[in-house]
Amino acid sequence: MLEPFVDTEFTKENEILVVQRLAENGISQKEIDTIRKEVGKPMYAYNFETMFWEWNSLGLTDVLSAMLVKYSNKKFNDFYWRAIAIAKRTKTESRPNECF
């Protein structure tokens, strides 16, 4: 889900595989787009503006750290539980953190 925010270019084929993997875990293209729009600016700031420059993978811990800065306690609490629910959807061999 967070591939667009790592310091690596991915091929169109890779994006198709990511979308397929997420779909296998009950995450639709519409939901992917909605989540990426919500987390986009905070994830960009988290990875690039802080000079973190992660190029391999970003996961649940990373998105929670990024969103903690964006949201008030109440909104972050809501985001946290939505993110956990998404991570728990994992049905494939991936680890829960990989859904994000």
Protein Blocks (a to p, Z undefined) as FASTA:
>chain_A
ZZmmpccdddfklmmmmmmmmmmnopafklmmmmmmmmmmmmmmmmmmnonopakbccfk
lmmmmmmmmpcfklmmmmmmmmmmmmmmpmbfbdfklmZZ
